[in-house]
Amino acid sequence: MAARPPPSPATTPHRHHQVHNHLRLAARPGRRNRQLTRCFPEPLPNPPPSPNPPNPLLSLLTAVPDWADAVSERRIREPRPLYTHEQWREHRSSLRHLRHLLSSLSSRVILSLVPPVSAFTAFAAAVATYNTLAPDYALTASSLPYQLTAPALALLLVFRTEASYARFDEGRKAWMRVLAGATELAGMVMHSCGAGERGDNDTGTGALVNYILAFPVALKCHITSNSDIRKDLQGLLAEDDLNVIMSSKHRPRCIIEFISQSLQMLDFEEHKRSIMESKLSCFLEGICVCEQIIGIPVPLSYTRLTSRFLVLWHLTLPIILWAECKWIVVPATFVSAASLFCIEEVSSYLFHPTKIASISTRL
């Protein structure tokens, strides 16, 4: 290991970025090249050719689903602050049911149900119209199959929701471990560089603390879509460090490399340095858990089975209920589709926990 370079007496706060460069790049030139090479990506392939213009009829049919999806995705990207005592008191209020009912039209879950519920309600109205106009050839069937298959549909929805919530809970716990690890590591760094030991290491310690605080932000941007990591890290890192991170293959791991190299460069006692380096394991574990949740979904065959079951159930529901309900099949289909597809939609949001988790990087 190369000796740590002596501090320069001319170091001043306005030369903070120069000390940063010296801290990251001074020692171990061979290792520096290997570490930074791991951060830079390979050349990107040529972009694919532009697709053919969409079919106007298809665009018209998908206008409502596209609108519902756009509203849903926009609501997902809205910031979600942590709950306060006042919000919990409002959440427990006896008026919550009325408040939830009045806010139904602004719910992203309900808005995302507009396409399927409207389609099944319109189909029920079409079946009712046909049966009214052609009573001799009315579409009717026994309700016994529905009575036999209703428990199976209920179990499918329950198991899917439970599996999705388990993934949500796993992602939440992994994220809290990352925040706790970053807070603990930053506290150890600042405590180890106390008033009697700081001196020339003050700037380097500040850079290391900024790297630690930048890791949860980089991980958040890594696991969420349409994030602006440069904007989020603008106030934490120097411009040259930010350029290296923006050009890296894996931005959270690149920041871990910066943290590890800074720990080696600063003047810490050896046993303290070993303890600090061991804290990086929670960062690596957080990356692995989050990437596993994103990359390995609940078996898609289970999702497709639930979706097909729901669709076939509501396509045949007007036929099953016509003999007893007549035109009541239209509101009955609407209520059934809205209820069951709402449960399925909630499980779909929980299915991707990084989208709806209350991500907070306040340390």
N, C-alpha and C positions, 0 to 999 in steps of 0.2 A: 504493500500500500504506500503510495507516495505521501510525503509529508505535507501537512496542511500549509499553504502559503502564508507568510506573515501578513498581518493586516496593514493596510496603508493608512498613514495618519491623515491623508487628504480626503478620506471618505466622508462624504456629506450626504444629507438626505436627498438633494437633487440629483445625486449620482446613484440613486437606488437601483436603476435598471442595470448599470454597469457592474455593481456588486453582485446582482442576481446572476449575470452572465458568468462572472468569475466564480461564483459559488457552484454553478451547475457544470462548468466546462473546464475548470482549472486542473483538477487532479484526475489521474487515470485517463490519459488521452485515448488509450486503446479501448478501455471500457466505455468511454464516452461515445465513441463512434458506434460501438455495438449497441448501446442503449438507445441512442437517437435513431439508429437505423431501424430498430424495432418499432419506432413510432411513426416512421414515414410510410405511406402507402405505395403500392405498386401503381403504375399508370392505369388510368381508367379505360375500359374498352370504348370503342366508338358507339355513339348513341344509336339505337335502332331507328329504322325509317319511320316516318310519321304514318299512323294508321289511316285507313280509308275513312272518308266522312261518314258520320252515323246516318242510319236510316231515319228519315223524318217520322215515319209511323212508329218506329221503335222508340224514338226520343219522346214522342207524345205519350206513349203508354208508360214510360218510365219517369215522366215528369214529377208525378206525386211522390213515388218512392225516393227519387233523387232529392226532392225538397225535404222530405222527412229525414233522410240520412244526413243532409247538410245541417239541418237544425240540431240533430242529435250530436253530431261531431263537434259543432260549435259550442254546445253547452258543456261537452266533456272537457274541452280545453280551458274553460273558465277556471280561475284560481279557486281553490277550496281551502279557506283558512281553518285552523283548528277550532273546535267548539269551545265557547266560553261558558261561564256559569249561567249567564242570562239566556244563552241559546239552549242550554239544557233545561232550564226552567220553562222556556217556551215549548220545548219538545215534549215535556211532560204535561203540558196544559190540557185541561179537559175540553178546550175548544179546538184541539189539534185536528179532530176529524172534520169539523166544519172548514177549518183553514185548508186542509188538504183537498177537500172536495172543491172549494172555490178556486184553488190553484191548479186544477186538473189540466186546463187548457195550456198552461205554461210548463207542464211536465214533459221532459224530453222522452221519457218512457212512453207516455200516452201518445205524444206526437209521432213517435216511431211506429205506433200501432195503427196509424191511419190507413196505410195501404192494405195490409191483410184484413183488418176488420171491415173496411169498406168493401173489399172484394167479396168476402163471404156473405156480408149482409145483402149486397146486390144480387149474389147468386141465389140466396134464399128468397128474395123478392121475385126473381125470375122463375124459380120453381113454383112459388105460390101463384104467380100469374098463369103459368102453364096449367097447373092443376085446376084453377078456376075456369079457364077457357075450355079445357078438355077434360071434364070430370070422368068420362068413360075410360080415358087413358091416363088417369092420374098416376103420378109417381109416388107410391107408398111402399112401406116395408114394415116388418115387425121390429119392435123396440128391444127384443130379447138380446140381439148381438150387442147393443149398446150397454145393456145392463151387465153383460158378462165382461166387456172390455173396459168399462169405466175404471175399475181398480187398477188395471195395468197402466192406463194413461196417468192416473194420479201418482203411481209409483215412479213412472218415468220422470215426471216433473219434479217430484220430491228429491229423487236421487241426483238429478242434474243440478238442482239448486244447491244441494248439500256439497256436491263435488266442486261447484264453482265457488262457494263461500270458503271451502277449505283452501283453495288456491289464493283467494283474496287474503285470508288470514295469514297464510305463509308469506306472501309478499309484504304484508304490513309488518310482520315480525322481522323479516330480513331488513327492511328499510329502517326500522327503529334501531336495530343492532348497528347499522352503518352510522346513523346519527350519534348514537351513544359512543361508538368507537372513535369517531372523529372528535367529539367533545373531550373525551378522556385523553386522547393523544395530544391534542392542542394544549390541554391543561398541563400535561407532563412536560411538554417542551417549554412552556412559559415558566413553569416552576423550576425546571432544571437550570434555566438561564436567569437566576435571580439577580438582585441588584448588585451583588458582589461579583458575579461572574459574567455579566453581559458585556459591557464595554464594546470591544470591536466586533463581537458577534451579534450585536443588536440588530443590524440590518439583515444578516443572514437568518436570524431567528424569526424576524418578521416575515421574511420570504417563505420560510418553512411553514409557519402558521397559515399563511395565505394558501399554500399548496394543500394543506390539510382541509381547510375550509372549502376549497374549490372542488374537492373530490365528490362530496354529496351532490353538488350542483351538476358536475359533469355526469355523474351516474344518473341523475334525474333526466337530464337531456338525452342520455344514451338510451333510456328505456321508454321514453315518451316520443310520440311523433310530432312533427311540425314544431320542434323546439329550436330556440335561438341560443346556442351555447356561447357564442361570442358576446352577445348582449348580456347574458347572465354572468359571465366571468370578467366582464370589462373592468369592473372596479376592484377585482381581487388580484389579478395577475398583470405582470408587465406585458407590453405589446409583443416583445420577442418570444416570451414564453407562450403567449396566447397563439401566436402564429405556428409554433411547433405543435401545440395541441390540436389546432384546427387541421393540420396536415397529417395527423397521426392515423394509423389504422384503427386503433382502439383508444379513444381519448381517456376513459377512466384509468386504464392500465398505464398510459403515458404519464398521467399525474402521479401514479404510484411510483413510477421510476424516478420522477423528480423528488418525491418525498424520500425515497430510499437513498438517493445520491446525496441529498442535503443532510440527512442524518449522518452519513459517513464523513461529510466535509466539516461539520460543526464540531466544536470542542466539547463533547459530552464524555462523561465517565463511561467506561466500557460496559459496565453492567446496566447502566441506564439506557445506553444505546441499544443493547440487546432487548431490553423490555419494550422500548419504543418500536423496534423493528418487528417484534412479535405481535404488536397491535395491528400491523398491516394485514394480518390474516383475516380480520373481520371485514376489511375492505374487499379482499379477494373472494371471501365467502359471499358477501352481498352481491358482487358481480355475477358469480356463478348461479346463485338462487334466482336473481332477476332474469338473467338470460335463459335459464331453464324454464321459468314460468312463461316467458314470451315464446320460446322456441318449441316447447313441448306442450301442446294443448291437451285438454281432456279428449280421449279418443273421439275422432270425428264421426265414426260410425254411430256412436251414441247420440251425438248431436243430430245427425241426419235422421236417425230412427225417430227421435222425438218430434222433429219437424214434420216428417212424413205422416206420422200418426196424427198430429194435430190437424194437418191439412185434410187428410181423408175423413177424419172425424167430422169436421165442420162442413165438408162438401156433402156428406150424406145425412147430416143432422136435419135439414128441412124435409127430406124424404121420410125420415123416421117419425118426425113429429107431426106431419101433415094430417094424419087421420084423427088425431086428438086435438090439435091446436089450430088447425086451419091457418089464417093469416097471422096468428100469434107466432108462427115460426120465424117471422122476420125479426121482431125484437128479441125473441129467444135466442136466435143465432147471434145477434149482435152482442147480447150480454155474455153468452158463452165464449165467443171469440175474444171479446175484450178481456174477460177474466183469465182464461187459460193462456192466451198469447202474452198477456201482461206478465204472468209468472215466468214464462219462457224468456221474455225480453229482459227481465231483471237478472235472470241467471246468465244471459249472454253478456250483460255488462260486468257481472262478477267474473265471468269467464276470462276477461283480460284485466286483471286487477290493477295494472299500472295506469290504466286510463282513469279510474275513478278513485284511486287511493288518495287520501288527503296528504299530498306530498308537501312537506314544509322543510325548508333548509335553514331555519333559524336555529343557530347554535349558541 
